[in-house]
Amino acid sequence: MDALIYTVMSGAERIQRAQAVHANNLANLETAGFRANLEQASAAQVQGYGYDARHLAQERSDVISARAGSQRDTGRELDLAIQGDGLFAVAQDGADGQEAYTRGGNFTVDADGTLKLGRHVVLGEGGPIVIPPNDKLQVLEDGTVSILTAGNTELQAVDRLKLIKPQFSQMTKNEAGLLVTRDGSTPQADATVKVAAGKLEASNVSAVEEMVATMNLARDFELQMRLFKSADSMAETGNRLVRE
């Protein structure tokens, strides 16, 4: 009975962790460019003498859905959406210069002219993108950021967004919810990635799929608890027989 109880409780813990994954996905249903986490379960034998009959349910939630989100027109010049595969590059928190990546394109310009995504600095091919005062700003299909300054009649290029196209299977999320490479490498810019200005990509989370998964996990948890009660009852019966 000890082995059964161990397996049941391990499975119940795995279900609770999976519920947290789906809850986080639902919480980011309206987050621009958000990529849903996929939860995967596997069984692993417990190592050590005398534990051959015990197995541990392992939860893995670092796999990310590569499905594209829907795009909507906003008309805002700093709302950008990647067309096809690709990611924007931003700076991670801290001063270590490491990059992170995202599909979110609702950019802003702070008081110093720095292009940002939330609190993260947006990176170009020359580092952080700083936009001088201008009368007009335009982002071209290849990611080139151009401005029209006072007294000029032609747009001048400021920098070009760093756009990458990695294998999505090689990406995971950091604590800030941004994508990073599993091996810590820094991908090179890919000139084939295209963007569209005045558009914004929504989260790729499906509310229906997440709710169905949550309900299925709730039923699985109930089953685990019934098995636990059965194992406990059998153990109590066995103890009573020994005493008699």
C-alpha positions as CSV (number, residue, x, y, z in Angstrom):
1,M,0.0,0.0,0.0
2,D,2.9,2.3,0.7
3,A,4.0,2.3,-3.0
4,L,0.4,3.0,-4.1
5,I,0.0,5.9,-1.7
6,Y,3.4,7.3,-2.9
7,T,2.3,7.2,-6.5
8,V,-1.1,8.7,-5.9
9,M,0.2,11.6,-3.9
10,S,2.9,12.2,-6.5
11,G,0.2,12.3,-9.2
12,A,-1.9,14.7,-7.2
13,E,1.0,17.1,-6.8
14,R,1.7,16.9,-10.5
15,I,-2.0,17.9,-11.2
16,Q,-1.8,20.9,-8.9
17,R,1.3,22.1,-10.7
18,A,-0.4,21.6,-14.1
19,Q,-3.4,23.6,-12.8
20,A,-1.0,26.5,-12.1
21,V,0.3,26.4,-15.7
22,H,-3.2,26.7,-17.1
23,A,-4.2,29.4,-14.6
24,N,-1.2,31.4,-15.7
25,N,-2.1,31.0,-19.4
26,L,-5.6,32.2,-18.7
27,A,-4.3,35.2,-16.7
28,N,-2.4,36.2,-19.8
29,L,-5.3,35.8,-22.2
30,E,-5.2,39.6,-23.1
31,T,-1.4,40.0,-22.9
32,A,-0.1,41.0,-26.4
33,G,2.2,38.5,-27.9
34,F,2.0,36.0,-25.0
35,R,2.9,32.4,-25.8
36,A,1.1,29.7,-23.8
37,N,3.1,27.2,-21.7
38,L,2.4,23.6,-22.4
39,E,2.4,21.2,-19.5
40,Q,3.8,17.7,-20.0
41,A,3.9,14.8,-17.5
42,S,6.2,11.8,-17.4
43,A,6.9,9.0,-14.9
44,A,10.3,8.5,-13.3
45,Q,11.4,5.6,-11.1
46,V,12.6,6.6,-7.7
47,Q,16.2,5.9,-7.2
48,G,17.6,4.0,-4.2
49,Y,17.5,0.6,-2.7
50,G,14.0,-0.7,-1.9
51,Y,12.2,1.9,-4.0
52,D,11.8,-0.2,-7.2
53,A,8.0,-0.2,-6.9
54,R,7.8,3.5,-6.4
55,H,7.4,6.0,-9.3
56,L,7.3,9.8,-9.3
57,A,5.1,11.8,-11.6
58,Q,7.2,14.7,-13.0
59,E,5.8,17.9,-14.4
60,R,7.5,19.9,-17.2
61,S,6.1,23.3,-18.1
62,D,9.0,24.9,-20.0
63,V,7.6,23.9,-23.4
64,I,6.1,26.8,-25.3
65,S,3.3,26.9,-27.9
66,A,4.6,28.3,-31.2
67,R,1.1,28.9,-32.5
68,A,0.7,32.4,-33.8
69,G,-1.9,34.7,-32.2
70,S,-4.5,36.7,-34.1
71,Q,-3.6,40.2,-35.3
72,R,-5.7,43.4,-35.1
73,D,-5.2,46.8,-36.6
74,T,-4.5,49.6,-34.2
75,G,-3.2,52.4,-36.4
76,R,-0.6,53.2,-33.8
77,E,2.8,53.7,-35.3
78,L,4.6,51.9,-32.4
79,D,2.4,48.9,-32.4
80,L,4.3,46.3,-34.4
81,A,3.4,42.7,-35.3
82,I,5.8,40.1,-36.7
83,Q,4.6,38.5,-39.9
84,G,5.3,34.8,-39.9
85,D,8.0,33.4,-37.7
86,G,10.3,35.6,-35.7
87,L,10.9,37.4,-32.4
88,F,11.8,40.9,-31.2
89,A,14.9,41.3,-29.1
90,V,14.8,43.2,-25.8
91,A,17.3,43.6,-22.9
92,Q,16.8,41.5,-19.8
93,D,16.5,43.2,-16.4
94,G,19.9,44.1,-14.9
95,A,23.1,45.4,-16.5
96,D,24.5,42.1,-17.8
97,G,23.6,42.9,-21.4
98,Q,21.8,39.6,-21.9
99,E,19.0,39.5,-24.5
100,A,15.5,38.1,-24.2
101,Y,12.9,37.8,-26.9
102,T,9.2,38.3,-27.4
103,R,6.3,38.5,-29.9
104,G,4.8,41.5,-28.0
105,G,5.0,44.7,-30.0
106,N,3.2,47.4,-28.1
107,F,6.3,49.6,-27.8
108,T,6.6,53.1,-26.2
109,V,9.2,55.8,-26.1
110,D,10.2,57.1,-22.6
111,A,11.3,60.7,-21.7
112,D,14.8,60.0,-22.8
113,G,13.7,58.7,-26.3
114,T,14.5,55.1,-25.5
115,L,12.2,52.6,-27.2
116,K,10.8,50.2,-24.6
117,L,8.4,47.3,-24.2
118,G,7.1,47.8,-20.7
119,R,10.2,48.2,-18.6
120,H,12.4,46.4,-21.0
121,V,14.7,48.3,-23.5
122,V,14.1,47.3,-27.1
123,L,17.2,46.3,-29.0
124,G,18.3,47.2,-32.5
125,E,21.3,46.0,-34.4
126,G,23.4,48.8,-32.7
127,G,22.1,48.1,-29.2
128,P,19.3,50.0,-27.4
129,I,17.2,52.0,-29.8
130,V,17.1,55.7,-28.9
131,I,14.8,57.9,-31.0
132,P,15.6,61.6,-31.3
133,P,12.8,64.3,-31.2
134,N,10.9,64.1,-34.5
135,D,7.8,65.1,-36.4
136,K,7.1,61.7,-37.7
137,L,8.2,58.1,-37.0
138,Q,7.9,55.2,-39.3
139,V,8.9,51.5,-39.0
140,L,9.5,49.8,-42.3
141,E,8.8,46.1,-43.1
142,D,12.4,45.1,-42.5
143,G,12.4,46.7,-39.0
144,T,14.2,49.9,-39.9
145,V,13.1,52.7,-37.6
146,S,13.1,56.0,-39.5
147,I,12.1,59.5,-38.4
148,L,11.4,62.9,-40.0
149,T,13.0,65.7,-38.1
150,A,12.2,69.4,-38.2
151,G,13.5,71.1,-41.3
152,N,13.9,67.9,-43.3
153,T,11.7,66.5,-46.1
154,E,13.1,62.9,-46.1
155,L,13.0,60.2,-43.5
156,Q,16.3,59.3,-41.8
157,A,17.1,55.8,-40.5
158,V,17.8,55.7,-36.7
159,D,18.4,52.0,-36.3
160,R,16.9,48.6,-37.2
161,L,15.1,46.4,-34.8
162,K,16.9,43.2,-34.0
163,L,14.7,40.4,-35.3
164,I,15.6,36.8,-34.9
165,K,14.1,33.5,-36.1
166,P,15.2,30.7,-33.8
167,Q,13.8,27.1,-33.5
168,F,11.0,27.5,-31.0
169,S,11.9,24.1,-29.4
170,Q,15.1,25.7,-28.3
171,M,13.3,28.5,-26.4
172,T,12.1,28.7,-22.9
173,K,10.8,31.5,-20.6
174,N,12.6,33.4,-17.9
175,E,11.1,34.7,-14.6
176,A,9.9,37.9,-16.4
177,G,7.9,35.8,-18.9
178,L,10.2,36.6,-21.8
179,L,11.7,34.0,-24.1
180,V,15.3,33.0,-23.8
181,T,17.4,30.3,-25.5
182,R,17.8,27.1,-23.5
183,D,21.6,27.1,-23.9
184,G,22.0,30.8,-23.1
185,S,23.3,31.7,-26.6
186,T,22.5,34.9,-28.4
187,P,21.0,34.3,-31.9
188,Q,22.0,36.5,-34.8
189,A,19.6,38.9,-36.4
190,D,17.7,37.4,-39.3
191,A,17.0,39.7,-42.3
192,T,14.1,37.6,-43.5
193,V,11.9,38.4,-40.6
194,K,9.2,41.0,-41.5
195,V,7.1,43.3,-39.4
196,A,3.9,45.3,-39.9
197,A,3.3,48.6,-38.3
198,G,-0.1,49.6,-36.9
199,K,-0.9,46.0,-35.9
200,L,-0.7,44.1,-32.7
201,E,-0.5,40.4,-32.1
202,A,-2.7,39.0,-29.4
203,S,-2.0,36.1,-27.0
204,N,-2.1,32.7,-28.6
205,V,-3.9,31.3,-25.5
206,S,-7.3,29.6,-26.3
207,A,-9.7,30.2,-23.4
208,V,-11.8,27.2,-24.4
209,E,-8.8,24.8,-24.5
210,E,-7.5,26.1,-21.2
211,M,-10.9,25.7,-19.5
212,V,-11.3,22.2,-20.8
213,A,-7.8,21.2,-19.7
214,T,-8.6,22.7,-16.2
215,M,-11.8,20.7,-15.9
216,N,-10.0,17.5,-17.0
217,L,-7.3,18.1,-14.4
218,A,-10.0,18.6,-11.7
219,R,-11.5,15.3,-12.5
220,D,-8.1,13.6,-12.5
221,F,-7.4,15.1,-9.0
222,E,-10.7,13.7,-7.7
223,L,-9.7,10.3,-9.0
224,Q,-6.3,10.5,-7.3
225,M,-8.1,11.3,-4.0
226,R,-10.4,8.3,-4.4
227,L,-7.5,6.1,-5.0
228,F,-5.8,7.6,-1.9
229,K,-8.8,6.8,0.3
230,S,-9.0,3.3,-1.2
231,A,-5.3,2.7,-0.4
232,D,-5.8,4.1,3.1
233,S,-8.8,1.8,3.7
234,M,-6.8,-1.3,2.4
235,A,-3.9,-0.4,4.7
236,E,-6.2,0.0,7.7
237,T,-7.8,-3.4,6.9
238,G,-4.4,-5.0,6.6
239,N,-3.3,-3.6,9.9
240,R,-6.5,-4.9,11.6
241,L,-5.9,-8.4,10.3
242,V,-2.4,-8.3,11.6
243,R,-3.6,-7.3,15.1
244,E,-6.2,-10.1,15.1
